[in-house]
Structure formats: structure tokens, C-alpha cells
């Protein structure tokens, strides 16, 4: 059904979204550490200047891979 390998699809999707990526891999780890240390999503949004709580939730709970 899929005509491209997972690696090719991932590479193409990262190339397409690299301009939209705001945080580096190191920053993602710091954001996740802040959440573990008790910050709320609203506090994460304010601290890291995110667009909203949905972005904070996605970063904390999903695989967020960057090339930065």
C-alpha cells in the first residue's frame, strides 16, 4: 500500500516542516523535564513562548523530532 519506506517518508516530512519547528531537541528535553517537575501546560506556554496549550501538550506527549 505504501510505496515509500518509513525512512523516506520521515525524511520528506521533516524537510517539509523544518521551517515550522521552533524548538531544538535539547529544548524539547528541557520542556519535558519542566512538565515532570510540576509545571502546568499554561506555565510551559508562558515560559517557552508557545502558541498555546495544545502545542505544549503535543510536545510533552508525542514524538517531536527536529533536525536543529
C-alpha positions in Angstrom: 0.0 0.0 0.0 2.8 2.4 0.8 5.2 2.9 -2.0 7.9 4.6 0.1 9.8 3.3 3.1 9.3 4.8 6.6 12.7 6.4 6.5 11.9 8.2 3.2 8.5 9.4 4.4 10.1 10.7 7.6 12.9 12.5 5.8 10.4 14.2 3.4 8.1 15.2 6.3 11.0 16.7 8.3 12.2 18.6 5.2 8.7 20.0 4.7 8.2 21.1 8.3 11.7 22.2 9.3 10.8 25.8 8.9 7.8 25.4 11.3 9.9 23.8 14.0 10.5 26.2 16.9 12.4 24.1 19.4 15.6 22.1 19.2 15.9 18.6 20.5 17.7 19.9 23.6 14.9 22.4 24.3 12.3 19.6 23.9 14.0 17.6 26.6 14.0 20.7 28.9 10.3 21.3 28.2 9.5 17.7 29.1 11.7 18.0 32.3 9.8 21.1 33.3 6.5 19.2 32.9 7.8 16.3 35.0 8.9 18.9 37.7 5.4 20.1 38.0 4.8 22.9 35.6 1.3 23.1 34.1 0.7 23.4 30.3 -0.2 27.1 30.8 3.1 27.7 32.6 5.0 25.9 29.9 3.3 28.1 27.3 4.3 31.2 29.2 7.9 30.1 29.9 8.7 28.8 26.4 6.6 31.4 24.5 4.5 28.7 22.8 1.4 29.4 20.7 -0.9 27.5 23.1 -1.6 24.7 25.5 -2.2 22.3 22.6 1.4 22.8 21.4 2.7 22.2 24.9 0.6 19.0 25.2 1.8 17.7 21.8 5.5 18.3 22.6 5.2 16.6 26.0 3.2 13.6 24.9 4.3 12.9 21.4 7.4 12.2 19.4 8.6 15.6 18.3 11.7 15.2 16.1 13.7 18.0 14.8 16.8 18.5 12.6 18.0 21.5 14.5 
